[in-house]
Structure formats: structure tokens, C-alpha cells
Amino acid sequence: MPVLEVQNVTKQYKNGRGVENISFSIEQGEIFGLLGPNGAGKTTLMKCIVALCRPDQGDILINGYHVREQFEQAMQSVGTLISGVEAFDFLTAYENLHLVSRLYPSLEKGRIDEVLQWVGMEAHKHEKVKSFSTGMRQRLYLAAALLSSPTLVILDEPTNGLDIEGKLDFQELISRLAKEEGVTFILSTHLIDEVERLCNRIAILSKGKIIGEVAKSQLEEGQTFESFYMSKIRKGKEVNQDAELTK
Ligand SMILES: Nc1ncnc2c1ncn2[C@@H]1O[C@H](COP(=O)(O)OP(=O)(O)OP(=O)(O)O)[C@@H](O)[C@H]1O
């Protein structure tokens, strides 16, 4: 059974933007990259997956549970880092994670320290979040996403604001969790080197639609995720230009 199934999902905002008829599924242990230009619909789709946004049509299943009808069961094994979801500034890193941990009564003692160590924030755990840099906040959000030992982790531009070392540490952590613990990841990012390094499959969103999907194993000789991405984006532009000309 796939960890995540997105079936014909459409979400249209009042201004007509959003995502249209999106379908894909992800198997356990995959690192799935969601790529696309600014405004393509990546965050919207991720928000739909974790029910921060209600699709107009379509179904989303996590480990076989319907996100809409079986929300609690579906979300039990999900960790998320989605733009726009903030920590409490007036609490420390540890206190913020402690607050999140109350959602998961069966967490082991010491788990907060463990995830803080993973993301390199142990030394700052008793500092208030209001004094944190963007990168430190991002590390804290990642720690929160991993706190409950989720089997599916949804990361929206997770290395935004991280320094070089932070990025590399993060990439190592994701690879390790996927390989050793079988954790499944969906990752949206604009950093193509991150995609090449981490992802085993990608989907390309453009103007709310999927215009390409490929696994690393399906790439032709000499082809990279970057060249696949650029070929799809260029093709999309040509199609749009042709449509304009025939209007
Ligand atoms: N709450 C909203 N109300 C109206 N339109 C919205 C809303 N949120 C997003 N949009 C629009 O929907 C489209 C998709 O936005 P979304 O944030 O999902 O894109 P994205 O691929 O995550 O972009 P980026 O790479 O810039 O983060 C954009 O055109 C955006 O302007």
C-alpha cells in the first residue's frame, strides 16, 4: 500500500488560482521532490495533503486513511514543515517542542533532546525563539516535524535560510532517515542540487498542473533531474506560446 495517494485533487482559490486534477502516489522510503516555478501550486498541494486547505475535489489517503474523513488516523504518522506555520516567539526551543509533544502522549522521554541534537540545536534549546535567525527557526521546525517519529514527512522548502553546513547536515539527516528508518519524504525546493542529491523521484508542477514525473532510475543516460525539469518547463512555455498565437 502506498504511504500517500493523491487522487484527482483540485483546489481553486477565489481568484481562480490553485491546483487542478493532481494525482500521484508515494511508496515507503521514497524521497519525492515536488518542483515548480514560484506560484506553481506546491504549497497549496502540501497544505491539502495535511488538511490545512480543503480540496474542492479529489481524495487524499495517507497509509490508507482518508485525510478528510479519518483525519486523526491519517495524521498520526505525519510530520510537517509548511511555510506560514510559526513557532511561539516568547517560548524557548525546548518549550515549543514540549508543546508539540503534548499532541503525542506516547513519546519517549528524551525524544525532544534527540531531535534537537539531530538538527544541531541542542546548544540553543533554552533560548527564546524570538532571538533566532531564519535558519535556526527552520531547524526548530524540522525538529518539530520529526518529533513524533513520523513515517511520512512533508517539507516545504525546508533548507530555506539554512547556511551551507546546515543544508548539508539536513540532507544527510533526510537520507539517513529514509534509508535506515524507512521514513518517506515529500520535499518542495528550488535548490536543484538538493533534488539531485536527495530525491529518487520528482513531479513538476506548473500553473497548478503536473507536467512531468520521473524516477531517478528512469532518467536516460546523461539526463539529470535538472535537464528533465528544464525540458518540461520549456515545453510548457512553447505550448502556451502556441496557444496564444492561435487565439
Ligand atoms: N490563500 C490564497 N488565496 C488566493 N490565492 C492563493 C492563495 N494561496 C496561494 N494562492 C495562489 O495560488 C497559486 C499557487 O500558490 P502556491 O503558494 O501554492 O505556489 P508555490 O508553488 O508554493 O510557490 P512558491 O514556489 O513561490 O512558494 C499562486 O498563484 C498563488 O498566488
The ligand as a Gaussian input file, in Angstrom:
#p B3LYP/6-31G(d) Opt

LIG

0 1
 N       -4.824000      31.913000       0.088000
 C       -4.730000      32.166000      -1.217000
 N       -5.693000      32.882000      -1.845000
 C       -5.623000      33.139000      -3.168000
 N       -4.619000      32.706000      -3.973000
 C       -3.634000      31.999000      -3.398000
 C       -3.624000      31.691000      -2.005000
 N       -2.518000      30.954000      -1.726000
 C       -1.864000      30.815000      -2.896000
 N       -2.528000      31.430000      -3.905000
 C       -2.162000      31.462000      -5.333000
 O       -2.162000      30.108000      -5.790000
 C       -1.042000      29.882000      -6.641000
 C       -0.195000      28.767000      -6.051000
 O        0.452000      29.246000      -4.878000
 P        1.413000      28.345000      -4.009000
 O        1.817000      29.137000      -2.806000
 O        0.778000      27.031000      -3.784000
 O        2.653000      28.177000      -5.008000
 P        4.116000      27.589000      -4.761000
 O        4.387000      26.661000      -5.886000
 O        4.236000      27.043000      -3.390000
 O        5.002000      28.889000      -4.940000
 P        6.460000      29.280000      -4.333000
 O        7.464000      28.454000      -5.047000
 O        6.556000      30.727000      -4.702000
 O        6.410000      29.055000      -2.848000
 C       -0.305000      31.211000      -6.762000
 O       -0.740000      31.813000      -7.955000
 C       -0.753000      31.988000      -5.546000
 O       -0.777000      33.381000      -5.832000

